[in-house]
Amino acid sequence: MFSRWLELGSGLAAGILGLLIVAFVLVGPFYQTATASCSGSQAGNLCSATQTGTATFAQVNHGYPPLALLYFGVLSVVLLSLMVSTILHWRTGDNHWRRGLQISTGLLVIVMLLGFDLWVLVAPSLLLALVAAIAASRYESPQETGL
């Protein structure tokens, strides 16, 4: 019984956390900005920060690059499929949804590796998805046990 709740909690947390990270990267203040002014003297250069702020992904890249939108779109679809398959397997115990959860976890690994420098952001979701997939594989439905 514990593995069922672990599966549900981990699967939903993986999807929600991943979608929140995608949203933050796309619209949140992802970058720090600063400007400085320097003045030279005989003692050396003296520099001081005059203005600091934040910038979004779109502001830094002058809009959203099409490849980035494709990547985040695919990542969002994989995370949503992970959540749906987790909920449906948790409710029904059907092997098809267990395989769907495992396939979604595998796709998350692939998408994570394709993200190059963004894989660090996807890693917590992947770890939670792996916990959900392992917990789902430990559950035997009543159809499998003959009860």
Beta strands, then each sheet from edge to edge (+ up, - down):
strand 1: 31-41
strand 2: 44-55
sheet 1: 1+ 2-
end
